[in-house]
Amino acid sequence: MTQQDFFELFSVPKREKQKLEEIISNLLILDLPEMSELEYVNKRGSTTWVELFFSSIRIKDKKYIQVILVDITERKLADNIIKEENRRLRELNEMKKNLTAQASEKLKNPLSFMSKASNLLIDNYKDKLDDDALRLLELIKNGGETSMNLVGKIVDISRIETDTFYLNKQTESITIMLKESINAVFSTIEKNSIVLNLDLSEDLYSYVDRLRIEQAFKEILVNIIKYTSKDEKITISINKVDNYGEIIIKGIFKDLTDNILNFDLHYSKEIIELHEGQINIDKQIESNEVIVKVRLPIKNWREALLQLYVIYKSGIPLYYHSFDKSKNGHDTSLISGGIIGLMTILKAIIKGERQIRSIDHGDRTIIFESNKTTDIIFVLIVKENLIVFERKLGALIEEFDKEYKHLVDRIEDSSAEQEHWETLETLINKYYGN
């Protein structure tokens, strides 16, 4: 049979002819077997699928193309049915997600009103209501808050699944977020007579959405507390492991099953993983101990620090600190207009005429903050403006006002010697590290 006869026998469409011609041509030249699929309309007018296996053979020194045909119509029809079912399932899943999101959004308002209304009644009419009415209002309030929390999580999960979930990220202290989360559930810990052991001395930072991470931490803690036996101990610690801040929470559970916590921590797992973190649950069946490990990538904010100037209101530079030990000189771009170039801004801040907190200056940001009496201006120069800098600067200034007030009072009469300001190095290192 010739190649043309083969094409005519199977009514090969034009779009398939070129592909088959290339297979035959390669087989004749390279002598390499090939496989292809062909869809054609048979004599009865129905579509048929065949699998073609091409190979070359020699008979009496003549080369022939051998084609083995396998009818795969039933397999193809089954594949098409599966593809169609998968398409329908995807559509149904999308509908489910949208309905869940819409229903959750609509539930938030009435639940919020219910919670706020019960709070209002308790606050304003507590003395006029009997114990039963108050108890009922407390139940309504607590039920409303619990339902709102659950609906909020459902909304978040729906948004995560549809890629519409937004994270408002800042460089935040993992330790502070963990402490805030512990404080939020501390009354429950006391109510259950649980002993809390904390080791939170390591101060680590991560680039996160603070609200979401605290929600995740609280969910983990609430569930650990829920399953922990009364009068037992919960241990919480934080350490640096490689490039992660690792939080370890240990508790002794009343009963331990294989799937315990797996569903309860679904929201936390989603949130932690969105921040490129990890969450792992280790269960010790023999001792009923559960260990939850949470890891968040560490943000090294200290790399963005450049210089810190401490300046008196008249423009007298009191102290200069470089965070880059390889560059001990002053910032020449700042000095060239100098500190003098910033005096107009500084004086306006001191007089309260301007509320400037920071300005962009080329490839860096200059952060301004005055002490309580506005006698001293702190000028912090950084590569990028992170919220952690302003928080630490505020804490540094608060301690400065306590420790250096006597020196500030003596600046005008020049009795505050320069060497007295050198002790600022210790204070700066306390808040910004060496």
C-alpha positions as CSV (number, residue, x, y, z in Angstrom):
1,M,0.0,0.0,0.0
2,T,1.3,3.4,-0.9
3,Q,1.4,6.4,1.5
4,Q,-1.4,8.0,-0.5
5,D,-3.5,4.9,-0.4
6,F,-3.1,4.8,3.4
7,F,-4.2,8.4,3.7
8,E,-7.2,7.8,1.5
9,L,-8.2,4.6,3.3
10,F,-8.4,6.3,6.6
11,S,-9.7,9.7,5.3
12,V,-6.8,11.4,7.0
13,P,-7.6,15.1,7.6
14,K,-5.2,17.6,6.1
15,R,-4.2,18.8,9.6
16,E,-2.9,15.3,10.4
17,K,-1.3,14.5,7.0
18,Q,1.7,16.7,7.6
19,K,2.4,15.2,11.0
20,L,2.3,11.6,9.6
21,E,4.4,12.5,6.6
22,E,7.1,13.8,9.0
23,I,7.0,10.6,11.0
24,I,7.3,8.5,7.8
25,S,10.1,10.7,6.5
26,N,12.1,10.4,9.8
27,L,11.6,6.7,9.9
28,L,13.0,6.2,6.4
29,I,16.1,8.3,7.2
30,L,16.8,7.6,10.8
31,D,15.1,4.2,11.1
32,L,13.6,5.1,14.5
33,P,10.2,3.7,15.5
34,E,7.5,6.3,16.2
35,M,3.9,6.3,17.6
36,S,1.0,8.6,16.9
37,E,-2.7,8.9,17.3
38,L,-5.2,9.5,14.5
39,E,-8.9,10.6,14.6
40,Y,-10.9,9.8,11.5
41,V,-14.5,9.3,10.4
42,N,-15.2,5.6,9.4
43,K,-17.6,4.5,6.6
44,R,-20.6,4.5,9.0
45,G,-19.9,8.2,9.7
46,S,-18.8,7.8,13.4
47,T,-15.5,9.1,14.8
48,T,-12.9,6.5,15.4
49,W,-9.6,6.8,17.3
50,V,-6.6,4.6,16.5
51,E,-3.1,4.4,17.9
52,L,-0.4,4.0,15.1
53,F,2.9,2.3,15.7
54,F,5.3,3.0,12.8
55,S,8.5,0.9,12.2
56,S,10.6,-0.1,9.3
57,I,11.2,-3.7,8.1
58,R,13.3,-5.2,5.3
59,I,12.0,-7.9,3.0
60,K,14.4,-9.2,0.3
61,D,16.5,-6.1,0.5
62,K,13.5,-3.9,0.1
63,K,12.6,-1.4,2.9
64,Y,8.9,-1.2,4.0
65,I,7.0,0.9,6.5
66,Q,5.1,-1.3,8.9
67,V,2.1,0.3,10.6
68,I,0.3,-1.4,13.5
69,L,-3.1,0.0,14.3
70,V,-4.8,-0.3,17.7
71,D,-8.4,0.9,18.1
72,I,-8.5,3.2,21.1
73,T,-11.9,4.7,20.6
74,E,-13.4,3.4,23.8
75,R,-10.4,4.6,25.8
76,K,-10.7,8.0,24.2
77,L,-14.4,8.2,24.9
78,A,-13.7,7.3,28.5
79,D,-11.0,9.9,28.7
80,N,-13.3,12.6,27.3
81,I,-16.0,11.7,29.8
82,I,-13.4,12.0,32.6
83,K,-12.2,15.4,31.3
84,E,-15.8,16.6,31.0
85,E,-16.6,15.4,34.6
86,N,-13.4,17.2,35.8
87,R,-14.4,20.4,34.1
88,R,-17.9,20.2,35.7
89,L,-16.3,19.5,39.1
90,R,-14.1,22.5,38.7
91,E,-17.1,24.6,37.9
92,L,-19.0,23.3,40.9
93,N,-16.0,23.8,43.2
94,E,-15.8,27.4,41.9
95,M,-19.5,27.9,42.6
96,K,-19.1,26.5,46.1
97,K,-16.2,28.8,46.8
98,N,-18.2,31.8,45.6
99,L,-21.3,30.9,47.5
100,T,-19.3,30.3,50.7
101,A,-17.6,33.6,50.3
102,Q,-20.9,35.5,49.6
103,A,-22.8,33.8,52.4
104,S,-20.0,34.4,54.9
105,E,-19.7,38.1,53.9
106,K,-23.5,38.5,54.4
107,L,-23.4,36.7,57.8
108,K,-20.7,39.1,59.2
109,N,-23.0,42.1,59.5
110,P,-25.9,40.5,61.5
111,L,-23.4,38.7,63.7
112,S,-21.6,41.9,64.4
113,F,-24.9,43.7,65.2
114,M,-25.9,40.9,67.6
115,S,-22.5,41.0,69.4
116,K,-22.5,44.8,69.7
117,A,-26.1,45.0,70.8
118,S,-25.6,42.4,73.5
119,N,-22.5,44.3,74.7
120,L,-24.4,47.6,74.7
121,L,-27.2,46.0,76.8
122,I,-24.7,44.6,79.3
123,D,-22.8,47.8,79.6
124,N,-25.8,50.2,79.9
125,Y,-28.5,48.1,81.6
126,K,-26.5,45.7,83.8
127,D,-28.0,47.1,87.1
128,K,-31.5,46.8,85.7
129,L,-31.4,43.2,84.6
130,D,-31.7,40.1,86.7
131,D,-29.1,37.3,86.7
132,D,-30.9,35.1,84.2
133,A,-31.2,37.9,81.7
134,L,-27.5,38.9,82.1
135,R,-26.4,35.3,81.7
136,L,-28.5,35.0,78.5
137,L,-26.9,38.2,77.1
138,E,-23.4,36.9,77.9
139,L,-24.3,33.7,76.0
140,I,-25.5,35.8,73.0
141,K,-22.4,38.0,73.1
142,N,-20.0,35.1,73.4
143,G,-21.8,33.1,70.7
144,G,-21.8,36.1,68.4
145,E,-18.1,36.7,68.8
146,T,-17.3,33.0,68.3
147,S,-19.5,32.9,65.1
148,M,-17.9,36.1,63.8
149,N,-14.5,34.7,64.3
150,L,-15.4,31.5,62.5
151,V,-17.1,33.4,59.6
152,G,-14.0,35.6,59.3
153,K,-11.8,32.5,58.9
154,I,-14.2,31.1,56.3
155,V,-14.0,34.3,54.3
156,D,-10.2,34.3,54.6
157,I,-9.9,30.7,53.4
158,S,-12.3,31.4,50.5
159,R,-10.1,34.4,49.5
160,I,-6.9,32.4,49.8
161,E,-8.4,29.7,47.5
162,T,-9.5,32.3,44.9
163,D,-6.2,34.2,45.1
164,T,-7.9,37.4,46.4
165,F,-6.4,37.4,49.9
166,Y,-4.3,40.5,50.7
167,L,-1.5,40.6,53.2
168,N,-0.5,43.9,54.7
169,K,3.1,43.0,55.5
170,Q,5.6,44.9,57.8
171,T,8.7,43.9,59.6
172,E,7.4,42.8,63.0
173,S,8.8,41.2,66.1
174,I,7.8,37.5,66.3
175,T,8.3,37.7,70.0
176,I,6.0,40.6,70.5
177,M,3.3,39.1,68.4
178,L,3.5,35.8,70.3
179,K,3.3,37.7,73.7
180,E,0.2,39.6,72.5
181,S,-1.4,36.4,71.4
182,I,-0.6,34.8,74.8
183,N,-2.1,37.8,76.6
184,A,-5.3,37.5,74.5
185,V,-5.9,33.9,75.8
186,F,-4.4,34.2,79.3
187,S,-7.7,34.3,81.1
188,T,-8.6,30.9,79.5
189,I,-5.2,29.6,80.7
190,E,-5.9,30.7,84.3
191,K,-9.5,29.4,84.1
192,N,-8.2,25.9,83.3
193,S,-5.5,26.1,86.0
194,I,-2.8,25.5,83.4
195,V,0.8,26.4,84.3
196,L,2.6,28.4,81.6
197,N,6.4,28.2,81.1
198,L,7.8,30.8,78.8
199,D,11.2,31.3,77.2
200,L,10.8,34.3,74.9
201,S,14.2,35.9,75.4
202,E,15.2,35.7,71.7
203,D,14.0,38.9,69.9
204,L,13.4,37.8,66.2
205,Y,11.7,39.7,63.4
206,S,9.8,38.6,60.3
207,Y,8.2,40.3,57.3
208,V,4.5,39.5,58.0
209,D,0.9,40.7,58.3
210,R,0.8,41.2,62.0
211,L,-3.0,40.9,62.3
212,R,-3.1,37.5,60.4
213,I,-0.1,36.0,62.3
214,E,-1.5,36.9,65.7
215,Q,-4.8,35.3,64.6
216,A,-2.9,32.2,63.6
217,F,-0.9,32.2,66.9
218,K,-4.2,32.6,68.9
219,E,-5.9,29.7,67.1
220,I,-2.9,27.4,67.9
221,L,-2.9,28.5,71.5
222,V,-6.7,28.2,72.0
223,N,-6.6,24.6,70.6
224,I,-3.6,23.6,72.7
225,I,-5.4,24.9,75.8
226,K,-8.7,23.2,74.7
227,Y,-7.0,19.7,74.6
228,T,-4.6,20.2,77.5
229,S,-5.5,18.5,80.8
230,K,-6.3,20.7,83.8
231,D,-3.4,21.6,86.1
232,E,-1.0,20.5,83.3
233,K,1.8,22.6,81.9
234,I,2.2,24.4,78.5
235,T,5.7,25.4,77.5
236,I,6.3,28.1,74.8
237,S,9.8,29.0,73.5
238,I,11.3,30.8,70.6
239,N,14.7,30.3,69.0
240,K,16.6,31.0,65.8
241,V,17.0,27.9,63.6
242,D,18.9,28.5,60.4
243,N,17.1,31.4,58.7
244,Y,13.8,30.9,60.6
245,G,12.3,32.0,63.9
246,E,11.0,28.7,65.4
247,I,8.2,28.8,68.0
248,I,7.8,25.5,70.0
249,I,4.5,25.0,72.0
250,K,4.3,21.8,74.1
251,G,1.3,20.5,76.0
252,I,0.0,17.3,77.6
253,F,-3.3,16.4,76.1
254,K,-6.2,14.6,77.9
255,D,-6.7,12.2,75.0
256,L,-4.5,11.8,71.9
257,T,-5.8,10.6,68.5
258,D,-4.1,10.6,65.2
259,N,-6.2,13.4,63.7
260,I,-6.3,15.7,66.7
261,L,-5.4,19.3,65.9
262,N,-5.1,18.5,62.1
263,F,-8.5,20.1,61.3
264,D,-8.4,22.7,64.1
265,L,-5.2,24.3,62.8
266,H,-6.2,24.4,59.1
267,Y,-6.6,28.3,59.2
268,S,-3.2,28.7,61.0
269,K,-1.5,26.4,58.5
270,E,-2.8,28.4,55.5
271,I,-1.8,31.7,57.1
272,I,1.7,30.5,58.1
273,E,2.4,29.0,54.7
274,L,1.3,32.2,53.0
275,H,4.2,33.8,54.8
276,E,6.6,31.2,53.5
277,G,6.6,29.5,56.9
278,Q,6.0,26.0,58.2
279,I,3.8,24.4,60.8
280,N,4.4,20.9,62.1
281,I,2.5,18.8,64.7
282,D,4.4,16.0,66.5
283,K,2.4,13.7,68.8
284,Q,4.0,11.4,71.4
285,I,1.4,8.7,71.9
286,E,3.1,7.1,74.9
287,S,3.2,10.4,76.9
288,N,0.2,12.2,75.4
289,E,2.5,15.1,74.7
290,V,1.9,17.3,71.6
291,I,4.6,19.6,70.2
292,V,3.5,22.2,67.7
293,K,6.5,23.9,65.8
294,V,5.9,27.1,63.8
295,R,8.6,28.5,61.7
296,L,8.6,32.0,60.1
297,P,11.5,33.4,57.9
298,I,13.6,35.9,59.7
299,K,14.0,39.4,58.4
300,N,17.4,40.9,59.3
301,W,16.3,44.6,59.7
302,R,19.7,45.6,61.1
303,E,21.1,45.5,57.6
304,A,19.1,48.5,56.6
305,L,20.5,50.7,59.4
306,L,23.1,53.4,58.4
307,Q,23.6,56.2,60.9
308,L,22.0,57.9,63.9
309,Y,22.5,61.6,64.8
310,V,21.5,63.1,68.2
311,I,21.1,66.9,67.7
312,Y,20.2,69.7,70.2
313,K,17.5,72.1,69.2
314,S,20.0,74.9,68.4
315,G,21.7,72.7,65.9
316,I,24.5,71.4,68.0
317,P,25.4,67.8,67.1
318,L,25.7,65.9,70.4
319,Y,26.4,62.4,69.2
320,Y,26.9,60.4,65.9
321,H,26.7,56.6,65.6
322,S,27.5,54.6,62.5
323,F,25.9,51.1,62.2
324,D,28.3,50.2,59.4
325,K,31.6,49.7,61.2
326,S,33.4,49.8,57.9
327,K,32.2,53.4,57.4
328,N,32.9,55.4,60.6
329,G,32.7,58.9,58.9
330,H,29.6,61.0,58.7
331,D,27.2,60.7,55.8
332,T,28.7,63.1,53.3
333,S,25.5,63.6,51.4
334,L,23.9,64.8,54.6
335,I,26.8,66.9,55.7
336,S,27.2,68.6,52.3
337,G,24.1,70.6,52.8
338,G,24.9,69.2,56.2
339,I,23.2,68.7,59.2
340,I,22.9,72.5,58.5
341,G,21.0,71.6,55.4
342,L,18.4,69.9,57.6
343,M,18.1,72.7,60.1
344,T,15.1,74.4,58.5
345,I,13.2,71.1,58.9
346,L,14.5,70.4,62.4
347,K,13.6,73.9,63.6
348,A,10.1,73.5,62.1
349,I,9.7,70.2,63.9
350,I,10.9,71.6,67.2
351,K,8.5,74.6,67.0
352,G,5.6,72.2,66.1
353,E,5.1,73.9,62.8
354,R,5.6,70.6,60.8
355,Q,4.7,67.0,61.6
356,I,7.4,65.4,59.4
357,R,8.4,62.0,60.6
358,S,10.5,60.9,57.6
359,I,11.7,62.1,54.2
360,D,13.2,60.2,51.2
361,H,16.8,61.3,50.5
362,G,18.1,59.5,47.4
363,D,18.5,55.8,48.1
364,R,17.8,56.2,51.8
365,T,15.2,57.4,54.2
366,I,15.7,59.9,57.1
367,I,13.5,59.4,60.1
368,F,13.0,62.3,62.6
369,E,11.9,62.0,66.2
370,S,12.1,64.4,69.1
371,N,12.2,63.7,72.8
372,K,9.4,64.6,75.1
373,T,10.5,68.2,75.7
374,T,11.5,68.6,72.0
375,D,14.9,69.8,73.0
376,I,16.6,66.9,71.2
377,I,16.1,65.6,67.7
378,F,17.1,62.1,66.8
379,V,17.8,61.6,63.1
380,L,18.0,58.0,62.0
381,I,19.2,57.2,58.4
382,V,18.2,53.9,56.9
383,K,18.1,52.1,53.5
384,E,14.4,51.4,53.8
385,N,11.7,52.7,56.3
386,L,10.5,49.8,58.4
387,I,8.0,50.1,61.2
388,V,10.4,48.4,63.6
389,F,12.8,51.4,63.4
390,E,10.2,54.0,64.6
391,R,9.1,51.6,67.4
392,K,12.6,51.1,68.6
393,L,13.5,54.8,68.2
394,G,10.5,55.6,70.4
395,A,11.6,53.2,73.1
396,L,15.2,54.5,72.9
397,I,14.0,58.1,73.3
398,E,11.8,57.2,76.3
399,E,14.8,55.8,78.1
400,F,17.0,58.7,76.9
401,D,14.6,61.2,78.7
402,K,15.0,59.3,81.9
403,E,18.8,58.8,81.8
404,Y,20.0,62.0,80.2
405,K,17.7,64.7,81.4
406,H,20.4,66.2,83.7
407,L,22.8,66.5,80.7
408,V,20.2,68.1,78.4
409,D,19.5,70.7,81.1
410,R,23.2,71.6,81.1
411,I,23.7,72.0,77.4
412,E,23.0,75.7,77.2
413,D,25.7,76.6,79.9
414,S,28.2,74.2,78.1
415,S,28.7,72.2,81.3
416,A,27.7,68.9,79.6
417,E,31.0,67.6,78.4
418,Q,31.2,65.7,75.1
419,E,32.5,62.6,76.8
420,H,29.3,62.3,78.8
421,W,27.4,61.7,75.6
422,E,29.7,58.8,74.7
423,T,27.6,56.5,77.0
424,L,24.8,56.8,74.4
425,E,26.6,54.0,72.6
426,T,25.4,51.5,75.2
427,L,21.8,52.8,74.9
428,I,21.8,52.6,71.1
429,N,23.3,49.1,71.1
430,K,20.6,48.0,73.6
431,Y,17.8,48.8,71.0
432,Y,19.6,48.4,67.7
433,G,22.2,45.8,68.5
434,N,26.0,46.0,67.9
